[in-house]
Amino acid sequence: GNVVRLLGQRVRPALDLPKIRRNALVEIVPISMGCLNHCTYCKTKHARGDLVSYLPEAIVARVQDVIKEGVRELWLSSEDTGAYGRDINVSLATMLDGVVGCLPDGVMLRVGMTNPPHILAHMEAVARVLNHPRVFKFLHIPVQCGSNRVLADMKREYTVADFEKLADYLLVQVPGITLATDIICGFPTETEEDFQGSLDLMAKYKFPIVNIAQFYPRPATVAAKMQKLASTVVKDRSRRTTIAFEAYRTWDHLVGQDIRVWVIEFGKDPDYVVGHSEGYTQVLLPRDGALLGRSVLAHVMSASKWSVKAEVLSVFPEPADLPQVSTSRVAVLPSPAAISAS
C-alpha cells in the first residue's frame, strides 16, 4: 500500500483538543513527548522519537482551562519528567512553579514519572514543589535493576548509588513521600548476584509501589539481540520479587491518624468511594457520591498492603471561586449503576 512519511520538525499536538475523560475529575496533562534516553530494551525512542517539550505557558494554560471544567486532580505526564525543557532551554523548576502557582485550594497535582539521570540536577526544586500543600508527595522513579553492570547493559545512564542518592534525599527533604519504582526481572545479562541487588534495594527502601515486569525482547531493540535467560529463570525471579514485595507492609503507621483525603472516584467495591492522602495513599471511605471532588478530614481505621480504610470526620469547605463540579460528578466512572450491573 501507500506509505506516508512525515518530514521535518515534529509538531506538538495541541493540548486543548476536545477530550472525553474516563474520570471527569482527573486530567492528564502531557508536558513532553519522546525522551533523551537510549535504553536497550525499550521501544519508546523508536515510537516517539527524541524529546519534544511543551512550552510552560501552554501547560499552564491547559491547567487553568481544565480547572474551570471542574477537574480536581492533575497528573503531569511524560516519558521522563526530569528531562523536561532540555530541548527548549527551559528548566523543569520554571514549568513546575508556573503550574503550582495557578492551583487553587481543592485541586491537587501529581508529578509524573522521572528517570534518575536527569532529575538529579533538579532535586532541590522537585523537593520544594513536592512539599507544596497542593502537590501530592509522590514520585515514580524506575530503578529497573539493583546492579550497576546490568544498568550499564540497559544503557540507563545512572548507577545504583545515583538512585540511592536521589531516594535518600527525597525521603529526608519531603517527609511522608511515597516513592514508586519499577523492576525488570531476567534481563539477558542479569546474574543471580545482580538479581539479589534488586531484592536488596526493595528490602532497603520498602517501596509502597513496585511495578514488577519480566524481561520481554521487544523487536528491533538492542536487548532483543542478546542471548535470553531461560524462561524458568525469568519467571522464578519475577515470583521471588513478588514474594519479597508482598512480605512487607507500608501503610500500618497511618492507622489511628487523622488525615486529609481528596476524594476522586467510586470504588470497585460498591461500599466505598476512593481518595488519596497527601502521600497518595489510596483511601477507602464509606460510599457517598456527594464527596466526589471534595476533600475531607478522615480517621484511618485499618490498613492493608494496598490501601487504608477510614471514616469521614468532616468535609473541607470548597473555596467560593472554585468551579462547581456537579456536572462532572455525574460523569465520573464507574457509576453506582454500572457497578451494580457488573
ZIZI-V724339 format. One record per pair of residues at least 4 apart in sequence whose C-alpha atoms are under 7 Angstrom apart, sorted by the first residue. I is the first residue (numbers start at 0). GAP is how many residues later the second one is. D is the distance in whole Angstrom. If there is no record, write none. Layout:
<<I,GAP,D> <I,GAP,D>>
This chain:
<<14,47,6> <15,46,6> <21,311,6> <22,309,5> <22,310,6> <23,47,7> <23,304,5> <23,307,6> <23,308,5> <24,45,6> <24,46,4> <24,47,5> <24,48,6> <24,239,6> <24,268,7> <24,303,7> <24,307,7> <25,45,6> <25,46,6> <25,47,5> <25,48,6> <26,44,6> <26,46,6> <26,47,5> <26,48,6> <27,46,6> <27,47,5> <27,48,6> <27,49,6> <28,46,6> <28,47,5> <28,48,6> <29,46,6> <29,47,5> <29,48,6> <30,22,6> <30,23,5> <30,28,7> <30,45,6> <30,46,6> <30,47,6> <31,19,7> <31,20,5> <31,21,4> <31,22,6> <31,46,6> <31,52,7> <32,15,7> <32,18,6> <32,19,5> <32,20,6> <32,45,6> <32,46,7> <33,10,7> <33,11,6> <33,14,5> <33,15,5> <33,16,5> <33,17,4> <33,18,6> <33,45,6> <34,10,7> <34,14,7> <34,15,5> <34,16,4> <34,44,6> <34,45,6> <35,14,6> <35,15,6> <37,7,7> <37,117,6> <38,115,5> <38,116,5> <38,117,6> <39,114,5> <39,115,6> <39,181,6> <39,182,5> <39,183,5> <40,113,7> <40,176,7> <40,177,7> <40,180,6> <40,181,6> <40,182,5> <41,179,7> <42,4,6> <42,175,7> <42,178,7> <43,4,6> <44,4,5> <44,5,7> <50,36,7> <51,35,7> <52,31,6> <52,32,6> <52,34,7> <52,35,7> <53,4,7> <53,5,7> <54,4,7> <55,4,6> <55,39,5> <56,4,6> <57,4,6> <58,4,6> <59,4,6> <59,38,6> <59,39,5> <60,4,6> <61,4,6> <62,4,6> <63,4,7> <63,38,7> <64,4,7> <65,4,7> <65,5,6> <66,4,5> <66,5,7> <67,255,6> <69,253,6> <69,254,6> <69,255,5> <69,258,6> <71,34,7> <71,35,5> <71,36,6> <71,221,6> <72,34,6> <72,35,5> <72,36,6> <73,34,6> <73,35,5> <73,36,6> <74,34,6> <74,35,5> <74,36,6> <74,37,7> <75,34,6> <75,35,5> <75,36,5> <76,35,5> <77,34,6> <77,35,7> <78,34,7> <79,33,6> <79,34,5> <79,35,6> <80,31,6> <80,32,6> <80,33,5> <81,10,7> <81,32,5> <81,33,7> <81,36,5> <81,37,4> <82,35,5> <83,8,6> <84,4,6> <84,5,5> <84,6,6> <84,7,6> <85,4,6> <89,4,7> <90,4,7> <91,4,6> <92,4,6> <92,32,6> <93,4,6> <94,4,6> <95,4,6> <96,4,6> <97,4,7> <98,4,7> <102,4,6> <104,29,7> <104,214,7> <105,189,7> <105,212,7> <106,27,7> <107,26,5> <107,27,5> <107,28,7> <108,25,6> <108,26,5> <108,27,6> <109,25,6> <109,26,5> <109,28,7> <110,28,6> <111,27,7> <111,28,7> <112,26,7> <112,27,5> <112,28,6> <113,5,7> <113,26,6> <113,27,5> <114,4,7> <114,26,6> <114,27,6> <115,4,6> <115,25,7> <115,42,7> <115,47,6> <116,40,6> <116,41,6> <118,4,6> <119,46,6> <121,4,6> <122,4,6> <123,4,6> <124,4,6> <125,4,6> <126,4,6> <126,43,6> <126,46,6> <126,47,6> <127,4,7> <128,6,7> <129,5,6> <129,6,6> <129,7,5> <129,44,7> <130,4,7> <130,6,7> <130,43,6> <135,142,5> <135,143,6> <135,144,6> <136,39,7> <136,40,5> <136,41,6> <136,141,6> <136,142,5> <136,143,7> <137,39,6> <137,40,5> <137,41,6> <137,141,6> <137,142,6> <138,39,7> <138,40,5> <138,41,6> <139,39,6> <139,40,5> <139,41,6> <140,39,6> <140,40,5> <141,39,4> <141,40,5> <142,20,7> <142,38,6> <142,39,6> <142,40,6> <143,38,5> <143,39,4> <143,40,5> <144,5,7> <144,6,6> <144,38,6> <144,39,6> <144,53,5> <145,14,6> <145,48,7> <145,49,7> <145,51,4> <145,52,4> <145,55,6> <146,4,6> <146,13,7> <146,47,5> <146,50,6> <147,4,6> <147,11,5> <147,12,6> <148,4,6> <149,4,6> <149,39,6> <149,40,6> <150,4,6> <150,5,5> <150,8,7> <151,4,6> <151,5,7> <157,4,6> <158,4,7> <159,4,6> <160,4,6> <161,4,6> <162,4,6> <163,4,6> <164,4,6> <165,4,6> <166,4,6> <167,4,6> <168,4,6> <169,4,5> <170,4,6> <170,6,6> <175,103,6> <176,102,5> <177,30,7> <177,101,6> <178,28,6> <178,29,7> <179,27,6> <179,28,6> <179,29,5> <179,30,6> <180,28,6> <180,29,5> <180,30,6> <181,28,5> <181,29,5> <181,30,6> <182,28,6> <182,29,5> <182,30,6> <183,28,6> <183,29,5> <183,30,6> <183,31,6> <184,28,6> <184,29,5> <184,30,6> <184,49,6> <184,52,6> <184,53,6> <185,4,6> <185,28,6> <185,29,5> <185,43,7> <185,48,5> <185,51,7> <186,28,5> <187,38,6> <187,39,6> <187,40,5> <187,41,5> <189,4,6> <189,5,6> <190,4,6> <191,4,6> <192,4,7> <194,4,7> <195,4,6> <196,4,6> <197,4,6> <198,4,6> <198,42,7> <199,4,6> <200,4,6> <201,4,5> <201,5,6> <207,42,6> <213,20,6> <213,24,6> <216,6,6> <216,7,4> <217,6,6> <218,5,6> <219,4,7> <228,4,7> <228,5,7> <229,4,7> <230,4,6> <231,4,6> <232,4,6> <233,4,6> <234,4,6> <235,4,6> <236,4,6> <237,4,6> <238,4,6> <239,4,6> <240,4,6> <241,4,6> <242,4,6> <248,56,5> <249,55,7> <250,52,6> <251,51,6> <253,46,6> <254,45,5> <254,46,6> <254,47,6> <254,48,7> <255,43,6> <255,44,5> <255,45,6> <256,42,6> <256,43,6> <257,39,7> <257,40,5> <257,41,4> <257,42,6> <258,18,7> <258,38,6> <258,39,5> <258,40,6> <259,17,6> <259,35,7> <259,36,6> <259,37,5> <259,38,6> <260,14,6> <260,15,5> <260,16,5> <260,34,5> <260,35,5> <260,36,6> <260,37,7> <261,13,5> <261,14,5> <261,15,7> <261,32,6> <261,33,4> <261,34,7> <262,11,6> <262,12,4> <262,13,7> <262,28,6> <262,29,5> <262,30,6> <262,31,6> <262,32,6> <263,10,6> <263,11,5> <263,28,5> <263,29,6> <264,8,6> <264,9,5> <264,10,7> <264,27,6> <264,67,7> <265,6,7> <265,7,4> <265,8,6> <265,68,6> <265,69,7> <266,5,5> <266,6,5> <266,7,5> <267,71,7> <269,69,7> <270,15,6> <270,16,5> <271,12,6> <271,13,5> <271,14,5> <271,15,4> <272,11,6> <272,12,5> <272,13,6> <272,14,5> <272,15,7> <273,8,7> <273,9,6> <273,10,5> <273,11,6> <274,7,6> <274,8,5> <274,9,7> <275,4,5> <275,5,5> <275,6,5> <275,7,5> <276,4,5> <276,5,7> <276,6,7> <280,26,6> <281,25,5> <281,26,6> <282,24,6> <282,25,5> <282,26,6> <282,27,7> <283,24,6> <283,25,5> <283,26,6> <284,24,6> <284,25,5> <284,26,6> <285,25,7> <291,37,6> <294,20,6> <294,21,6> <295,16,7> <295,18,6> <295,19,4> <295,20,5> <296,15,6> <296,16,5> <296,17,5> <296,18,6> <297,12,6> <297,13,5> <297,14,4> <297,15,5> <298,11,5> <298,12,5> <298,13,6> <298,14,7> <299,8,7> <299,9,6> <299,10,4> <299,11,7> <300,8,6> <300,9,5> <301,6,6> <301,7,5> <302,4,6> <302,5,4> <302,6,6> <303,4,6> <317,4,7> <324,4,6> <325,4,7> <326,4,7> <327,4,6> <333,4,6> <333,5,7> <334,4,6> <335,4,6> <336,4,6> <337,4,6>>
